[in-house]
Amino acid sequence: MRKTIEDNAKRRLTEPFEIRTVINVLRERGCPNEDLPILMTRYFYVDLDTLNDVMKSA
């Protein structure tokens, strides 16, 4: 069961380009690398395998 209406509004991030874009925005706002996955999964449904690949290449 979903807890809030906000859970229904999460956008799916499955493409490397989309994930890279969000990572760049969060880094520009001062987010440390170790907090990126936590923040991204809070606001988006993220393909974690792709996220790990993008983070390794960056």
Steps between C-alpha positions, in 0.01 A plus 500: 500500500632843415564739786450835332375655181860602426593135443260496205677793340851352488658505158690196371868546416619212286717664235865586576455850356212577739691364799813695405293819472354458849845419642641819345218712643546353848877549485454864395284547810779366720386143558788266591544186288412263783157667542406491129334155498302580815361826366432360155298205633306734726367701206523259204463134415858431392643201316773428756718295265508788254561747783801298617637484144460876454662574837798276417553671166474852643 
